[in-house]
């Protein structure tokens, strides 16, 4: 089984003490490649550096998460554009809208989102998107760029069936994380994942966040890492009524086609 983690925040400080061991554990659990998420100017810089240090194993995205939208300026825009010229940077993002916490005002989020969508138009690379509690504005902004954007994945999907249908009807992909394994918040996903076509479905850990709550034994440090992608795909396969090898092979093929790996 070869798996691809399409969203891992490996630049997070919690990985610094044992980074190589994290990659070794991932490999031992069938995770062949990982895409390091760029979620800020500094984070995108780090993601590219990691991808260049581990060619063929790590790749990167370059973007600014809505939490950091207030910091988005012309220098940030220019830096993201420069990063996206690198072959190792496979997508624009993580970008989008997040009204759940509103760490940046909605107006600033929308402006930063629109600027990054324009980068995707200009560079032709896929989009790695985030949406939480902002579906109406999210769809409205994207409609303004209709027919100018390439491939899109809405990563770490946790939303409603109506949201999922909107994304699928638009031709987009969906990323599923260990939120699926959360008996408090994710039980609805166990039904919804059956409706996602295999050619639109990808898997991710969102490490170090969202440690699957069904992992046993549960690590004392509570840090998620790419090795747990295998656990996620096993749960996903059971919910979809598929053999795990089938679910894994389909998700890997879809990820390779989407990101050009």
C-alpha positions in Angstrom: 0.0 0.0 0.0 1.4 3.4 -1.0 -0.4 6.4 0.4 0.0 10.2 -0.2 -0.7 12.7 2.6 -2.0 15.7 0.7 -1.9 18.0 3.8 0.7 17.8 6.5 1.9 20.9 8.4 5.4 19.5 8.8 6.9 22.9 9.3 5.2 23.0 12.7 7.7 23.4 15.6 6.5 20.2 17.2 8.2 18.2 14.5 11.6 19.8 14.9 13.0 17.4 17.5 12.3 14.2 15.6 11.6 15.2 12.0 13.5 12.4 10.3 11.9 9.8 12.6 8.5 11.2 11.7 9.3 10.6 8.0 10.7 7.1 8.8 7.5 6.2 10.7 5.4 7.5 7.8 7.3 5.4 5.3 7.0 2.3 7.5 3.2 2.8 7.5 3.0 3.0 3.7 3.0 6.8 3.3 5.3 7.3 0.3 4.9 11.1 -0.3 3.6 14.1 1.7 2.6 17.6 0.7 3.7 20.2 3.2 1.1 22.9 3.7 2.2 26.5 3.4 -0.2 28.5 5.5 1.6 31.8 5.9 4.5 33.7 4.3 7.0 32.1 6.7 5.2 28.7 6.5 5.3 28.7 2.7 9.0 29.5 2.9 9.6 26.5 5.3 7.4 24.2 3.2 9.5 24.9 0.1 12.7 24.4 2.0 11.6 21.0 3.3 10.4 19.9 -0.2 13.8 20.9 -1.6 15.6 19.0 1.2 13.6 15.8 0.7 13.0 15.6 -3.1 10.6 13.0 -4.3 9.2 12.5 -0.8 8.1 15.9 0.3 6.3 18.5 -1.9 4.8 21.9 -0.9 2.0 24.3 -1.3 2.4 28.1 -1.0 -0.3 30.3 0.4 -1.7 32.3 3.3 -4.4 30.8 5.5 -7.4 33.0 6.3 -6.3 33.3 9.9 -3.2 35.2 8.6 -5.1 37.2 5.9 -4.6 40.5 7.8 -0.9 40.2 7.1 -1.3 39.7 3.4 0.4 42.5 1.4 2.2 43.1 -1.9 5.4 41.6 -0.6 3.6 38.5 0.5 1.9 38.3 -2.9 5.3 38.6 -4.7 6.9 36.0 -2.5 4.1 33.4 -3.1 4.4 34.0 -6.8 8.2 33.4 -6.6 7.7 30.1 -4.6 5.2 28.8 -7.1 7.8 28.9 -9.9 9.5 26.0 -8.2 8.6 22.5 -9.4 8.4 21.3 -5.8 5.5 23.6 -5.1 2.4 21.9 -6.3 -0.5 24.1 -5.4 -1.6 27.6 -4.3 -2.8 27.6 -0.7 -3.8 27.0 1.9 -6.2 29.8 1.3 -9.9 30.4 1.7 -12.3 31.7 4.3 -12.7 30.9 8.0 -15.5 32.7 9.9 -15.4 30.2 12.8 -12.7 32.1 14.7 -12.3 35.2 12.5 -8.6 35.7 13.5 -8.6 38.1 10.5 -11.7 40.2 9.6 -13.9 38.8 6.8 -13.1 41.7 4.5 -9.4 41.0 4.8 -10.0 37.3 4.3 -11.9 37.8 1.1 -9.2 40.2 -0.3 -6.4 37.8 0.5 -8.4 34.9 -1.0 -9.1 36.8 -4.2 -5.5 37.7 -4.6 -4.4 34.1 -4.2 -7.1 33.0 -6.7 -5.5 35.4 -9.1 -2.1 33.8 -8.5 -3.6 30.4 -9.4 -5.1 31.9 -12.6 -1.7 33.3 -13.5 0.5 30.3 -12.6 -1.9 27.6 -13.7 -1.4 25.4 -10.6 -4.1 23.7 -8.5 -5.8 25.3 -5.5 -5.6 23.9 -1.9 -8.6 25.5 -0.2 -10.0 25.9 3.3 -13.5 26.8 4.3 -15.2 26.9 7.7 -18.5 28.5 8.5 -18.2 30.7 5.4 -19.7 28.6 2.6 -21.9 31.3 1.0 -19.0 33.9 0.7 -16.6 31.1 -0.3 -18.8 30.0 -3.2 -19.5 33.6 -4.2 -15.8 34.5 -4.4 -15.0 31.4 -6.4 -17.9 32.1 -8.8 -16.2 35.3 -9.7 -13.2 33.3 -11.0 -15.4 30.7 -12.8 -13.7 29.1 -15.8 -10.4 30.7 -15.1 -9.2 28.2 -12.4 -7.7 24.8 -12.8 -8.0 21.9 -10.3 -9.4 22.6 -6.8 -9.4 20.6 -3.6 -11.4 21.6 -0.6 -9.1 20.2 2.1 -10.1 18.9 5.5 -13.8 18.7 4.6 -16.0 18.8 7.7 -19.1 20.3 6.2 -22.7 19.4 5.4 -24.0 17.3 2.6 -25.2 20.5 0.8 -21.7 21.9 0.9 -20.2 18.7 -0.4 -22.7 18.6 -3.3 -21.9 22.1 -4.2 -18.2 21.2 -4.4 -18.7 18.1 -6.4 -21.1 19.8 -8.8 -18.4 22.4 -9.4 -16.0 19.6 -10.3 -13.8 20.0 -7.3 -12.0 17.4 -5.2 -12.5 16.8 -1.4 -9.8 15.9 1.2 -10.8 13.8 4.2 -8.9 13.8 7.5 -9.1 12.1 10.9 -12.1 14.3 11.6 -13.9 11.3 10.2 -12.9 9.4 13.4 -14.3 12.0 15.8 -17.4 10.6 17.5 -18.3 14.1 18.7 -18.2 16.1 15.5 -17.5 13.8 12.5 -20.1 11.0 12.5 -22.0 12.6 9.7 -18.9 12.2 7.5 -19.2 8.4 7.7 -22.3 8.6 5.6 -21.2 11.4 3.3 -17.9 9.8 2.2 -19.9 7.1 0.4 -21.1 9.7 -2.1 -17.7 11.1 -3.1 -16.5 9.6 -6.4 -13.2 7.8 -6.1 -11.6 10.1 -8.7 -12.5 13.2 -6.5 -11.4 11.8 -3.1 -8.1 12.3 -1.4 -6.8 11.7 2.1 -4.7 13.8 4.6 -3.7 14.0 8.2 -3.5 17.8 8.7 -0.7 17.0 11.1 0.1 17.9 13.8 -3.6 18.6 14.2 -6.6 16.3 14.2 -5.1 13.1 15.7 -7.8 10.5 14.9 -9.7 9.8 18.1 -10.0 6.1 17.3 -6.3 5.5 17.2 -5.2 2.8 19.7 -3.1 3.0 21.7 -3.5 6.8 21.8 -0.1 8.5 21.9 0.5 10.5 25.1 1.7 13.5 23.3 -1.5 13.9 21.2 0.4 15.0 18.1 -0.9 13.8 14.8 1.7 12.8 12.2 1.6 11.3 8.7 2.0 7.7 9.9 -1.7 7.8 11.0 -2.8 8.3 7.4 -3.0 4.5 7.2 -5.5 4.5 10.1 -7.6 7.1 8.4 -7.8 5.2 5.1 -8.8 2.0 7.0 -11.7 3.9 8.6 -12.6 5.5 5.3 -12.6 2.2 3.4 -14.9 0.6 6.0 -17.3 3.6 5.7 -17.3 3.4 1.9 -17.8 -0.4 2.0 -14.6 -1.0 0.1 -11.5 -3.1 0.5 -8.8 -0.9 2.1 -6.4 -1.6 -0.8 -9.0 -0.3 -3.3 -9.6 2.9 -1.3 -5.9 3.5 -0.9 -5.0 2.8 -4.5 -7.8 5.1 -5.7 -6.8 8.0 -3.4 -3.2 7.7 -4.3 -3.9 7.7 -8.1 -6.2 10.7 -7.6 -3.6 12.6 -5.6 -0.9 11.9 -8.1 -3.0 13.1 -11.0 -4.2 16.2 -9.1 -0.8 17.4 -8.0 1.2 16.1 -10.9 3.4 13.9 -8.8 
